Amino acid sequence: MKSLLTVLCLLVCALLRAREMPEPISVTDLKISGDLSNGRAVFTLEGTARVPDSHGGALMVLSGPVALTQFPPNGKWRVEARDGQFLVQFERGGTFPLELKFEAKVEQTNGWNQVDFGIAPSVLQPIRLHGVPNDTQVEFAGAAPPQYLQGELRGFLAGNGKVSLRWKEAPKPTEGKLFYSAEMLSQVSVSPGLQRQVALLDFKVMQGELTQVIVAK
C-alpha cells in the first residue's frame, strides 16, 4: 500500500511539473532565399514565430559563421548574440512575423564554394537561390538536389535546421591541344634549264583546330 501511494505521488508531481513547463516556441512558414553572386552568400530568413508563454521567451534563429546585416526594429522582440548564436528575445506571448538578413562566410575547398550555418528548425524549409547560372553545380547536404526554375534554384532543406550548401561554376569549354599528322607526296621533273616540283600535302587533325599551314621554301 505504501509503495502504491509513493508511485501515485510521483505521478502527480510529474504532471504538475509538466504543467509548469512552458510550451516551446515554434516557427511556421519558414523560408530562406539567398544571393550567391560575386563570391558572396547573402540570405534573407522569413517566418512566423508562435510564442505560447505569456511571459515571452527566446528562440535561436541563426548559428555558425554568419553576420546579421539587417533586421527591422520591433518593440515586441529584439535580437541578441550569445555563444555563437543569434537569439530573438520575445517580451510576451503571441504570433510575430520575423525577417532577418545576414551574410554567411564562404569557404573555398578544391574549387567549391561552401557555407555552413544553422537556422531555427521547422517542418518545411523551402530555399531559393539567385545569382547562379543554370549550369552551376549545387549540392545540399541531407536534402534533395534543387531544381533550376525561372532563373533561380529552388529546393527544400532538411528539417533539422542545418544548412550545408556548396556550389561550383561549370568549367568553361576550352579547345584541346592540337594533334595532327601530315604526309607529303612530291614529284620533281628536270629538263634543260628548268626544274619543276609538285607537292601534295595531306593533313589529318585528330584534336584541336588547324587554321593555317606555312611551307618554308
RODO-2510 file (C-alpha; in nm, 4 decimals, decimal comma):
residues 217
     n   res          X          Y          Z
     1     m     0,0000     0,0000     0,0000
     2     k     0,2835     0,2348     0,0893
     3     s     0,4599     0,1718    -0,2414
     4     l     0,1375     0,2411    -0,4320
     5     l     0,0992     0,5767    -0,2598
     6     t     0,4589     0,6600    -0,3444
     7     v     0,4009     0,5860    -0,7136
     8     l     0,0853     0,7988    -0,7167
     9     c     0,2688     1,0881    -0,5533
    10     l     0,5443     1,0680    -0,8126
    11     l     0,2900     1,0690    -1,0955
    12     v     0,1108     1,3728    -0,9502
    13     c     0,4406     1,5595    -0,9113
    14     a     0,5383     1,4776    -1,2702
    15     l     0,2043     1,6066    -1,4001
    16     l     0,2398     1,9270    -1,2004
    17     r     0,5914     1,9835    -1,3351
    18     a     0,4699     1,9194    -1,6906
    19     r     0,2024     2,1840    -1,6474
    20     e     0,4557     2,4284    -1,5126
    21     m     0,6918     2,3781    -1,8070
    22     p     0,6103     2,6302    -2,0815
    23     e     0,5334     2,5109    -2,4301
    24     p     0,8331     2,5752    -2,6588
    25     i     0,8345     2,8499    -2,9208
    26     s     0,7642     2,7211    -3,2716
    27     v     0,8279     2,8643    -3,6171
    28     t     0,5963     2,8214    -3,9136
    29     d     0,6083     2,9316    -4,2774
    30     l     0,9868     2,9410    -4,2560
    31     k     1,1628     3,0153    -4,5851
    32     i     1,5062     3,1305    -4,6870
    33     s     1,6349     3,2993    -5,0016
    34     g     1,9934     3,3697    -5,0963
    35     d     2,2127     3,5520    -5,3461
    36     l     2,5364     3,3713    -5,4364
    37     s     2,6746     3,6215    -5,6880
    38     n     3,0211     3,7810    -5,6742
    39     g     3,1610     3,5144    -5,4435
    40     r     2,9346     3,6134    -5,1536
    41     a     2,6427     3,4410    -4,9793
    42     v     2,3716     3,6852    -4,8678
    43     f     2,0490     3,5427    -4,7260
    44     t     1,7056     3,6549    -4,6089
    45     l     1,5230     3,4480    -4,3472
    46     e     1,1469     3,4855    -4,3071
    47     g     0,8936     3,3085    -4,0894
    48     t     0,6294     3,3374    -3,8194
    49     a     0,7130     3,2736    -3,4536
    50     r     0,4427     3,1444    -3,2216
    51     v     0,5135     3,2180    -2,8544
    52     p     0,2650     3,0334    -2,6271
    53     d     0,4018     3,1635    -2,2948
    54     s     0,2538     3,4990    -2,1917
    55     h     0,5904     3,5936    -2,0419
    56     g     0,7641     3,5513    -2,3796
    57     g     1,0854     3,3577    -2,4301
    58     a     1,3922     3,3168    -2,6507
    59     l     1,4273     3,1472    -2,9892
    60     m     1,7527     3,0559    -3,1656
    61     v     1,7238     3,1796    -3,5246
    62     l     2,0852     3,1663    -3,6509
    63     s     2,4086     2,9935    -3,5570
    64     g     2,7507     2,9489    -3,7089
    65     p     2,9800     3,1847    -3,9042
    66     v     2,7182     3,4427    -4,0046
    67     a     2,6776     3,8170    -3,9586
    68     l     2,3453     3,9995    -3,9333
    69     t     2,3208     4,2781    -4,1888
    70     q     1,9632     4,3990    -4,1408
    71     f     1,6657     4,3348    -3,9156
    72     p     1,3691     4,5704    -3,8737
    73     p     1,3317     4,7299    -3,5291
    74     n     1,0443     4,5821    -3,3359
    75     g     0,9138     4,6765    -2,9932
    76     k     0,7849     4,3233    -2,9354
    77     w     1,1147     4,1383    -2,9844
    78     r     1,4877     4,2018    -3,0051
    79     v     1,7935     4,0138    -3,1332
    80     e     2,0745     3,9053    -2,9022
    81     a     2,4114     3,7443    -2,9801
    82     r     2,5066     3,4686    -2,7381
    83     d     2,7680     3,1886    -2,7594
    84     g     2,7949     3,1953    -3,1395
    85     q     2,4182     3,2122    -3,1852
    86     f     2,1636     3,4808    -3,2639
    87     l     1,8518     3,4619    -3,0484
    88     v     1,5254     3,6511    -3,0770
    89     q     1,4004     3,7535    -2,7331
    90     f     1,0216     3,7969    -2,7131
    91     e     0,8781     4,0173    -2,4401
    92     r     0,5371     3,8477    -2,4345
    93     g     0,3352     3,5704    -2,5940
    94     g     0,1678     3,5889    -2,9323
    95     t     0,2374     3,5467    -3,3021
    96     f     0,5182     3,7509    -3,4551
    97     p     0,6444     3,7797    -3,8151
    98     l     1,0222     3,7545    -3,8493
    99     e     1,2563     3,8810    -4,1201
   100     l     1,6339     3,8796    -4,0862
   101     k     1,9053     3,9457    -4,3424
   102     f     2,2516     3,8043    -4,2927
   103     e     2,5710     3,7091    -4,4729
   104     a     2,7369     3,3705    -4,4327
   105     k     3,1088     3,3082    -4,4502
   106     v     3,2123     3,1408    -4,7780
   107     e     3,4833     2,8748    -4,7568
   108     q     3,6662     2,7577    -5,0693
   109     t     3,7854     2,3975    -5,0985
   110     n     3,9006     2,2191    -5,4159
   111     g     3,7207     2,4651    -5,6407
   112     w     3,3970     2,4510    -5,4395
   113     n     3,2368     2,7407    -5,2504
   114     q     3,0733     2,6270    -4,9279
   115     v     2,8631     2,7721    -4,6441
   116     d     2,7594     2,6009    -4,3218
   117     f     2,5225     2,7517    -4,0654
   118     g     2,2101     2,6740    -3,8677
   119     i     1,8613     2,8221    -3,8630
   120     a     1,5543     2,7649    -3,6463
   121     p     1,4199     2,4100    -3,7017
   122     s     1,0910     2,3912    -3,8896
   123     v     0,8800     2,1304    -4,0662
   124     l     0,9152     2,2793    -4,4147
   125     q     1,2130     2,4884    -4,5189
   126     p     1,1974     2,5996    -4,8836
   127     i     1,5055     2,7735    -5,0191
   128     r     1,5595     2,9875    -5,3282
   129     l     1,8984     3,0862    -5,4641
   130     h     1,9719     3,3688    -5,7065
   131     g     2,2870     3,4807    -5,8794
   132     v     2,3919     3,1387    -6,0112
   133     p     2,3913     3,0294    -6,3783
   134     n     2,1771     2,7317    -6,4677
   135     d     2,4833     2,5137    -6,5266
   136     t     2,6203     2,5732    -6,1746
   137     q     2,6797     2,2582    -5,9716
   138     v     2,4930     2,2878    -5,6395
   139     e     2,4790     2,0335    -5,3567
   140     f     2,2754     2,0356    -5,0336
   141     a     2,3883     1,8023    -4,7562
   142     g     2,0989     1,5883    -4,6340
   143     a     1,8484     1,7318    -4,8827
   144     a     1,7237     1,6635    -5,2337
   145     p     1,9027     1,8362    -5,5258
   146     p     1,7455     2,1720    -5,6140
   147     q     1,5836     2,2471    -5,9487
   148     y     1,6512     2,5439    -6,1743
   149     l     1,3213     2,7246    -6,2420
   150     q     1,2568     3,0748    -6,3740
   151     g     1,6129     3,1921    -6,3323
   152     e     1,6658     3,0606    -5,9784
   153     l     1,7419     2,7415    -5,7898
   154     r     1,4564     2,6068    -5,5789
   155     g     1,4643     2,3301    -5,3252
   156     f     1,3968     2,2236    -4,9663
   157     l     1,6355     2,1929    -4,6751
   158     a     1,6449     1,9231    -4,4116
   159     g     1,4067     1,9907    -4,1245
   160     n     1,6806     1,9880    -3,8596
   161     g     1,7799     2,3485    -3,9287
   162     k     2,1238     2,2588    -4,0667
   163     v     2,2220     2,4446    -4,3842
   164     s     2,5223     2,2902    -4,5584
   165     l     2,5454     2,4171    -4,9130
   166     r     2,8230     2,4128    -5,1700
   167     w     2,8376     2,5242    -5,5310
   168     k     3,0832     2,5374    -5,8176
   169     e     3,0689     2,7068    -6,1556
   170     a     3,0722     2,4748    -6,4541
   171     p     3,4141     2,4667    -6,6256
   172     k     3,4403     2,6838    -6,9312
   173     p     3,4776     2,4908    -7,2580
   174     t     3,8330     2,5003    -7,3879
   175     e     3,9855     2,3712    -7,7080
   176     g     4,2073     2,0687    -7,6737
   177     k     4,5717     2,0622    -7,7676
   178     l     4,6388     2,0338    -8,1378
   179     f     4,7249     1,6836    -8,2580
   180     y     4,7672     1,6155    -8,6275
   181     s     4,9566     1,4084    -8,8799
   182     a     5,0978     1,5245    -9,2162
   183     e     5,2112     1,3423    -9,5280
   184     m     5,3648     1,4873    -9,8410
   185     l     5,3926     1,3346   -10,1884
   186     s     5,6445     1,5216   -10,4001
   187     q     5,7205     1,4888   -10,7716
   188     v     6,0248     1,6569   -10,9293
   189     s     6,0799     1,6890   -11,3064
   190     v     6,4011     1,8225   -11,4590
   191     s     6,4505     1,9494   -11,8143
   192     p     6,7258     2,1636   -11,9730
   193     g     6,7241     2,4942   -11,7865
   194     l     6,4066     2,4113   -11,5897
   195     q     6,3116     2,2204   -11,2749
   196     r     5,9560     2,1629   -11,1624
   197     q     5,8373     2,0315   -10,8299
   198     v     5,4787     1,9436   -10,7361
   199     a     5,3950     1,8596   -10,3722
   200     l     5,0716     1,7139   -10,2392
   201     l     5,0206     1,7703    -9,8666
   202     d     4,7741     1,5584    -9,6661
   203     f     4,6893     1,6715    -9,3096
   204     k     4,4786     1,4759    -9,0622
   205     v     4,3629     1,6624    -8,7488
   206     m     4,2824     1,4344    -8,4532
   207     q     4,2265     1,7083    -8,1924
   208     g     4,2078     2,0869    -8,1891
   209     e     4,1852     2,3123    -8,4907
   210     l     4,4394     2,3693    -8,7691
   211     t     4,3825     2,7177    -8,9091
   212     q     4,6876     2,7679    -9,1307
   213     v     4,9887     2,5899    -9,2772
   214     i     5,3166     2,7686    -9,3593
   215     v     5,5511     2,5953    -9,6013
   216     a     5,9103     2,7221    -9,5969
   217     k     6,0996     2,7395    -9,9256
***
